[in-house]
Amino acid sequence: MRKGIHPENYRLVAFKDMSNDDVFITKSTVETKETIVHEGVEYPVYKMEISRTSHPFYTGKSKLIDTAGRIDKFKNKYAKFSK
């Protein structure tokens, strides 16, 4: 393996799925400013919109996730054309 091409700052990071509050811990180099306490240990946290526990491919269920209100914005914007 070539030396000097891989990052040196691997650490344990908590990844949090914001759609269902699932948290899993893995090593990562992602930069974060927030922390979370998980099972009594404090970890840097990276917040995600979707993960393996909420993605329809893995769950087998179709689920609508609208965290930013995009669907309502779209409906309001194009409501005048439906008449």
Rosetta blueprint (number, residue, H / E / L):
1 M L
2 R L
3 K L
4 G L
5 I L
6 H L
7 P L
8 E L
9 N L
10 Y L
11 R E
12 L E
13 V E
14 A E
15 F E
16 K E
17 D E
18 M L
19 S L
20 N L
21 D L
22 D L
23 V E
24 F E
25 I E
26 T E
27 K E
28 S E
29 T L
30 V L
31 E L
32 T L
33 K L
34 E L
35 T E
36 I E
37 V E
38 H E
39 E L
40 G L
41 V E
42 E E
43 Y E
44 P E
45 V E
46 Y E
47 K E
48 M E
49 E L
50 I L
51 S L
52 R L
53 T L
54 S L
55 H L
56 P H
57 F H
58 Y H
59 T H
60 G L
61 K L
62 S L
63 K L
64 L L
65 I L
66 D L
67 T L
68 A L
69 G L
70 R H
71 I H
72 D H
73 K H
74 F H
75 K H
76 N H
77 K H
78 Y H
79 A H
80 K H
81 F H
82 S L
83 K L
